[in-house]
Amino acid sequence: MIKSAEEIRHHLHMNPEISFEEKETTKYLKNQIKALSKYYKKELKIYTPLETGLIVEYSYGEGNYVLYRADIDALEIKETTEYEYKSKNGKMHACGHDVHTSILYGLLEYLLKNEIQKNILLLFQPGEETGGGALKILQTGILKNFSIERAHALHVTDEYEKGTLYTNDDILFSSAMEVNIEIIGKSAHCAFPEDGINAMEAMIDLIQKSKTIENPEKYIFAMGKLKSGNIRNVIPEKAKIEGTIRTKKSKNAEIIYKEIEKILEEIKNEMKIDYKIEKGSFYKEVKNDEILYQKIIKKIPEIRKCDYKFTGEDFGFISQEYPSIMFWLGTKIENHYGLHSPNFLPDDQNIEIGKNFLIKTLDI
């Protein structure tokens, strides 16, 4: 018996897997998609260019393809909701990827059930949260085997009211660069501070001086994870920072990164510390296509226009390759928790809302 999109969501929410560890998720989706293919008696080609994730080809002959993408990975967050299908393993779909995936599954079932005569690629993408899964998919070269005329994705958010749709004709999501910094000092007993070099003090100095960086545009340099010291009466030898730079354009993220390096070099000269700095994942900004935007709002006038957000999204890599539009799907009913909250939980009705919206985009 085939599963409904809601049943898919329940299973995924109970069994979340983090970036590039989505092996069971991939296996489950592949089996359910094969069951759909058999039930509706329509051949589907399934590709697995990476170890996790998959691409489904729904084809009706010659012609261009439309690419729809959903992300399948979860986060290292312990769920605090009382959802009937809450996570069983200490991780969580706290960014709504279980909803995105179920919407895409629902779209596939609609195509099969109604024998829609279109060429569609459905990308169930791994590693959106970290590691740039979209870029890795592009780097395999598999999408070059298809003539892709446009690409779409959506993202749930409780910033907007349930059932509303938002996008724009320019940059929707900012670029996002992960930054990892290690400051190396010298440990000493706190009674003899002159014998040590305090890595924590150097870290604090960096935090303060980073606030003075000037840039042509508004930006964010957020340091979400800081660690220094092991014992209360010993001067810390090391300090570690995990942060992120958010800018409207990728080139400005590079400018901020170089300014952080300059500050670290100043602190090195002043305090005699050493340091290591490196980039982690670097996501391009999500750039919506203006011409495609005009076509879509003419077809779907209920779409509302919004400004860009400092949210990072690796769909930006896809939007650099193909004319693309990404959308926000509002899910708010009462409370606003925000993405990556242990309480973020769009209800199941959003699957049908999202699916019906994507159906409308088939004929742009």
C-alpha positions in Angstrom: 0.0 0.0 0.0 1.4 3.4 -0.9 1.9 6.0 1.8 0.3 9.4 1.9 2.4 12.6 2.1 1.4 13.0 5.7 2.5 9.5 6.6 5.9 10.2 4.9 6.2 13.4 7.0 5.4 11.4 10.2 8.1 8.8 9.5 10.7 11.4 8.6 10.0 13.5 11.7 10.3 10.5 14.0 13.6 9.4 12.3 15.6 12.5 11.5 19.2 12.3 10.2 21.8 15.0 10.0 23.6 16.2 6.9 25.1 13.5 4.7 24.1 10.8 7.2 20.6 10.5 5.6 21.1 6.9 4.7 17.9 5.5 6.1 15.9 8.5 4.9 17.2 7.9 1.4 16.4 4.2 1.6 12.9 4.9 2.9 12.1 7.6 0.2 13.4 5.3 -2.6 11.2 2.5 -1.5 8.1 4.7 -1.2 8.8 6.3 -4.6 9.2 2.8 -6.2 5.9 1.9 -4.6 4.2 4.9 -6.2 5.7 4.1 -9.5 4.4 0.5 -9.3 0.9 1.6 -8.1 0.4 4.2 -10.9 2.1 2.0 -13.5 4.4 4.7 -14.6 8.2 4.2 -14.9 10.3 6.5 -12.9 14.1 6.8 -13.1 15.8 7.2 -9.8 19.4 8.5 -9.6 21.7 8.5 -6.6 24.7 10.6 -7.6 25.8 11.0 -3.9 25.7 8.4 -1.1 22.6 10.0 0.3 19.7 11.8 -1.4 18.2 11.0 -4.8 16.8 12.5 -8.0 13.6 11.3 -9.5 13.0 11.7 -13.3 9.4 12.0 -14.3 9.5 12.1 -18.1 7.0 12.3 -20.9 9.4 12.5 -23.8 11.5 15.2 -25.5 11.6 18.7 -24.1 12.9 20.8 -21.2 12.7 19.9 -17.5 11.5 21.8 -14.5 13.5 21.1 -11.4 11.9 21.0 -7.9 14.1 20.6 -4.9 13.5 19.6 -1.3 16.1 19.2 1.4 16.0 16.0 3.5 18.5 16.6 6.4 17.8 17.4 10.0 19.7 19.1 12.9 21.5 18.2 16.1 18.6 19.6 18.2 16.6 17.8 20.8 12.9 18.3 20.2 10.8 19.8 22.9 7.4 19.7 21.2 4.6 17.3 22.2 4.0 16.2 18.7 2.5 12.7 18.4 5.3 11.9 15.9 8.1 13.6 17.7 11.7 12.6 17.1 12.9 9.3 18.6 16.7 9.8 18.4 17.6 13.2 19.9 17.9 15.0 16.5 15.1 17.0 15.0 13.6 18.4 11.8 13.7 21.8 13.3 14.0 23.6 10.0 10.9 21.9 8.3 12.8 19.8 5.9 10.4 16.9 6.6 7.6 19.1 5.4 9.6 20.1 2.3 10.3 16.5 1.4 6.6 15.5 2.0 5.4 18.3 -0.2 7.7 17.1 -3.0 6.5 13.5 -2.5 2.9 14.8 -2.7 3.8 16.6 -6.0 5.2 13.4 -7.4 2.0 11.5 -6.6 -0.1 14.3 -8.2 2.0 14.0 -11.4 1.5 10.2 -11.5 -2.1 10.1 -10.5 -3.1 12.8 -13.1 -0.7 11.6 -15.8 0.7 15.1 -16.2 2.5 15.4 -19.5 5.5 17.4 -18.3 9.2 16.6 -17.8 10.0 17.1 -14.1 13.1 16.4 -12.0 12.5 16.1 -8.3 15.7 16.5 -6.2 15.6 15.1 -2.7 18.8 16.8 -1.6 21.1 15.9 1.3 23.3 18.1 3.3 21.6 21.5 3.1 22.3 22.4 6.8 26.0 22.0 6.4 28.3 20.9 3.7 26.5 22.4 0.7 24.7 19.4 -0.7 23.3 21.4 -3.6 26.8 22.3 -4.7 27.9 18.6 -4.4 24.9 17.6 -6.6 25.9 20.1 -9.2 29.5 19.0 -9.1 28.6 15.4 -10.0 27.5 16.7 -13.4 24.3 14.7 -13.3 22.0 17.7 -14.0 23.9 18.4 -17.2 22.2 15.4 -18.7 18.9 17.4 -18.7 17.8 20.6 -20.3 16.6 22.4 -17.2 14.6 25.5 -18.0 13.9 26.6 -14.5 14.2 25.5 -10.8 12.0 26.0 -7.7 12.1 25.4 -4.0 10.2 26.5 -1.0 10.9 26.9 2.7 8.4 26.9 5.5 8.6 29.7 8.2 6.4 30.8 11.1 7.5 34.3 10.5 4.5 34.6 8.1 0.9 33.5 8.6 -0.2 30.0 7.6 -1.0 29.6 4.0 0.7 32.8 2.8 3.4 32.8 0.1 6.3 35.3 -0.2 9.1 35.8 -2.6 10.8 38.6 -4.6 12.5 39.4 -7.9 16.0 39.7 -6.5 18.0 38.2 -3.7 15.8 36.3 -1.3 18.4 34.7 1.0 21.8 36.1 1.9 25.2 34.4 1.3 26.4 32.4 4.3 30.0 31.7 5.2 31.0 29.5 8.1 34.1 30.7 9.9 36.1 28.6 12.4 38.8 30.3 14.5 41.3 28.8 17.0 43.3 31.1 19.2 46.4 29.6 20.7 48.0 31.1 23.8 50.0 29.7 26.7 48.6 28.2 29.9 49.7 29.2 33.4 48.4 29.1 36.9 46.2 32.0 37.6 48.5 33.0 40.5 51.2 33.7 37.9 49.5 35.3 35.0 52.7 36.8 33.7 53.8 33.3 32.7 50.9 32.7 30.4 49.1 34.2 27.4 45.3 34.2 27.9 43.6 32.9 24.8 40.2 33.8 26.3 41.1 37.4 26.6 42.3 37.4 23.0 38.9 35.9 22.0 37.1 38.7 23.9 39.3 41.3 22.2 38.4 39.8 18.8 34.7 39.9 19.6 34.9 43.6 20.5 37.0 44.6 17.6 34.9 42.7 15.0 32.1 45.1 15.8 34.1 47.9 14.2 34.4 46.3 10.7 33.1 48.5 8.0 31.4 47.1 4.8 29.6 48.6 1.8 26.4 46.8 2.9 24.7 45.6 6.1 26.1 42.3 7.3 26.1 39.9 10.2 29.1 38.3 11.8 27.6 36.0 14.4 29.6 33.8 16.8 27.2 31.1 18.0 29.7 28.7 19.7 32.6 29.8 21.9 34.8 27.6 24.0 37.8 28.3 26.2 39.4 27.0 29.3 39.2 23.7 31.2 40.0 24.5 34.9 38.9 27.5 36.9 42.4 28.5 38.2 44.4 28.0 35.0 44.8 30.6 32.3 43.2 29.2 29.1 45.7 28.1 26.5 43.2 27.9 23.7 39.9 29.5 22.6 37.7 28.3 19.7 35.0 30.2 17.9 32.4 28.8 15.4 30.7 31.7 13.6 29.0 32.7 10.4 29.2 35.7 8.1 25.9 36.8 6.4 26.0 39.3 3.5 23.7 40.1 0.6 26.4 39.3 -1.9 29.1 36.7 -1.7 31.9 39.0 -2.6 31.2 41.1 0.6 31.5 38.0 2.8 35.1 37.6 1.5 35.8 41.2 2.5 34.5 40.6 6.0 36.6 37.4 6.3 39.7 39.3 5.4 39.0 42.0 7.9 38.7 39.3 10.6 42.1 38.0 9.6 43.5 41.5 9.9 42.1 41.8 13.5 43.5 38.5 14.4 46.9 39.6 13.1 46.7 42.8 15.2 45.9 40.7 18.3 48.7 38.4 17.5 51.2 41.3 17.5 49.7 42.8 20.7 49.3 39.7 22.8 51.8 37.2 21.2 49.1 34.7 20.5 48.9 32.5 17.5 45.8 31.6 15.5 44.2 29.5 12.9 41.2 30.7 10.8 39.4 28.7 8.1 36.2 28.8 6.1 33.6 26.1 6.5 30.6 25.8 4.2 30.1 28.9 2.0 26.6 29.3 0.5 25.9 31.6 -2.4 23.0 34.1 -2.1 19.7 32.8 -3.4 19.0 35.0 -6.5 15.5 34.9 -7.9 15.1 35.5 -11.6 13.2 38.7 -12.4 11.6 37.5 -15.6 10.4 34.3 -14.0 9.1 36.2 -11.0 6.9 38.4 -13.3 5.5 35.2 -15.0 4.8 33.6 -11.6 3.0 36.5 -10.0 0.8 36.9 -13.1 -0.2 33.3 -12.8 -0.4 33.2 -9.0 -1.3 36.8 -7.8 -1.7 35.8 -4.2 2.1 35.7 -3.8 3.3 38.6 -1.7 6.6 40.4 -2.1 9.2 40.4 0.7 12.7 41.8 1.3 15.7 39.5 1.5 16.6 37.7 4.7 19.9 36.9 6.4 18.9 33.3 6.3 21.4 31.0 4.5 20.3 28.5 1.9 22.4 26.3 -0.5 19.7 26.6 -3.1 21.7 29.6 -4.0 24.1 27.4 -5.9 21.2 26.1 -8.0 19.9 29.7 -8.6 23.3 30.6 -10.0 22.9 27.8 -12.6 19.3 28.0 -13.7 16.5 30.7 -13.7 15.1 30.1 -10.3 12.4 31.2 -7.8 12.4 30.2 -4.2 9.4 30.9 -2.0 8.6 31.3 1.7 5.6 29.3 2.8 4.0 30.8 5.9 3.0 28.3 8.7 2.3 30.6 11.7 -0.9 30.0 13.6 -0.3 31.5 17.0 3.2 31.4 18.3 6.4 32.4 16.5 9.4 30.2 17.4 11.6 30.6 14.4 13.7 28.2 12.3 16.0 25.9 14.2 14.0 26.2 17.4 13.3 22.9 19.3 9.6 24.0 19.2 9.4 24.8 15.5 6.6 22.5 14.2 4.5 23.3 11.1 1.3 21.3 11.1 0.5 18.6 8.6 -1.9 20.8 6.7 1.1 22.8 5.3 1.9 19.7 3.1 -1.3 20.0 1.1 -0.9 23.8 0.9 2.6 23.6 -0.3 1.8 20.8 -2.8 -1.1 22.7 -4.3 1.1 25.8 -4.7 3.8 23.8 -6.5 1.1 22.4 -8.8 0.2 25.9 -9.9 3.9 26.5 -10.9 3.9 23.6 -13.3 2.4 25.7 -16.1 4.3 29.0 -15.8 
